[in-house]
Amino acid sequence: MIGKFVDDPANVVIWKNRHVDWKSYNQTFAGRAMESKSLPQSDAFRQVLSRLNDEFMHPNPTFTYRDATQKDEGNDVLLEIQCFDTDPDIHEAHLLAYLNLLDLLGGASTGLVDSLYGAASAAPAREEYGTKELVRATRLVARNGLAKKVMEELGLWTL
């Protein structure tokens, strides 16, 4: 959002009125229109976040429970939620991917703010997650080749 706001301050008004004027919001903040000219890697971020939104379960209750079933078991109710990453290595790969993606988003946003207001970043000694956890990621890839695909596609790792 910060990139879209920097691209055009009028986008702030569109975002604030998103519940009233859904059409303008959708034209400005959906699909490729969501990509920012100001935020580095905006296109890559949009692609990964769109994929996560479309293909994976997340805290939004509408999506969280779409792959759930509810069964009556006597006086109890059994809720079954389908999880796709039951392998510990793949679960770890998803975790590393999400943490790296968050770090990259944070770094890009910090860089954007720094470019606007000078290099007075709140995190001047920032250590990149991908560098800090590279040994762990490399070991995981050696154990499970699918982990590399998960981390590169969903976490924008370069392995």
Secondary structure as UniProt FT lines:
FT   HELIX           2..7
FT   HELIX           10..16
FT   TURN            17..20
FT   HELIX           22..29
FT   HELIX           31..34
FT   TURN            40..41
FT   HELIX           42..55
FT   HELIX           61..64
FT   TURN            65..67
FT   STRAND          68..73
FT   TURN            74..75
FT   STRAND          76..81
FT   HELIX           88..117
FT   TURN            124..125
FT   HELIX           129..132
FT   HELIX           134..143
FT   HELIX           145..155
//
